[in-house]
Amino acid sequence: MQQLTQNFEKSVHYVKNTDGGKKLSNQLKLKMYALYKQATQGDVSGKKPGMMEMVALAKYMAWEKLQGMSTEAAMAEYVAEVSTLTD
């Protein structure tokens, strides 16, 4: 678990702080956001945004789709996605 956590933190740093991370498609950014939230906060929480809040609603719904996924599984998938970007 410790190795996975370290790899996850490195991957998050890559996405947030490199040009490669900044050039992600909107669809992939949404997926990475949802995986990050699931890995760090667990299942979706809070009130679902209204239809007029399109970006917030899209983020909420992407995170909601991962409900029930374990922290470890979300971290592993996040790391796997980033590894495809850096190859």
C-alpha positions in Angstrom: 0.0 0.0 0.0 2.8 2.4 0.8 4.3 2.0 -2.7 0.9 2.5 -4.3 0.5 5.7 -2.2 3.9 7.0 -3.3 3.2 6.2 -7.0 -0.2 7.9 -6.7 1.3 11.0 -5.2 3.9 11.2 -8.0 1.2 10.7 -10.6 -0.9 13.5 -9.0 2.1 15.8 -9.1 2.7 14.9 -12.7 -0.8 15.8 -13.7 -0.9 19.0 -11.8 2.6 20.3 -12.6 3.8 19.2 -16.0 2.9 20.2 -19.5 1.9 16.6 -20.2 -0.7 16.9 -17.4 -2.0 20.2 -18.7 -2.6 18.9 -22.2 -5.1 16.3 -21.2 -8.4 16.1 -23.1 -11.4 17.3 -21.1 -12.8 13.8 -21.0 -9.5 12.4 -19.5 -9.4 15.4 -17.0 -12.8 14.4 -15.9 -11.8 10.8 -15.4 -8.7 11.8 -13.5 -10.7 14.1 -11.3 -13.2 11.4 -10.4 -10.4 8.8 -9.7 -8.6 11.4 -7.5 -11.7 12.2 -5.5 -12.6 8.5 -5.1 -9.0 7.8 -4.0 -8.8 10.6 -1.5 -12.4 11.1 -0.3 -14.2 7.8 -1.0 -17.8 7.7 -2.4 -19.4 10.9 -3.7 -20.8 13.2 -1.1 -22.6 16.5 -0.9 -25.6 17.8 -2.8 -25.8 17.1 -6.5 -25.3 20.4 -8.5 -28.1 21.7 -10.6 -28.4 21.5 -14.4 -27.2 25.1 -14.8 -23.9 24.3 -13.1 -22.7 22.1 -16.0 -19.0 21.7 -15.0 -19.8 21.0 -11.4 -22.5 18.5 -12.4 -20.2 16.7 -14.8 -17.6 16.4 -12.1 -20.1 15.1 -9.6 -21.6 12.6 -12.1 -18.1 11.3 -13.0 -17.3 10.8 -9.4 -20.7 9.2 -8.7 -20.0 6.5 -11.3 -17.1 5.3 -9.2 -19.2 4.7 -6.1 -18.1 1.6 -4.3 -14.6 1.5 -5.8 -12.0 1.1 -3.1 -9.3 3.7 -2.4 -6.6 1.3 -3.6 -8.4 0.5 -6.8 -8.9 4.2 -7.6 -5.3 5.0 -6.8 -4.1 2.1 -9.0 -6.3 3.1 -11.9 -5.1 6.7 -11.6 -1.5 5.6 -11.7 -2.1 3.3 -14.7 -3.7 6.2 -16.6 -0.8 8.5 -15.9 1.7 5.8 -16.9 0.1 5.7 -20.4 0.8 9.5 -20.7 4.4 9.2 -19.8 5.4 6.2 -22.0 
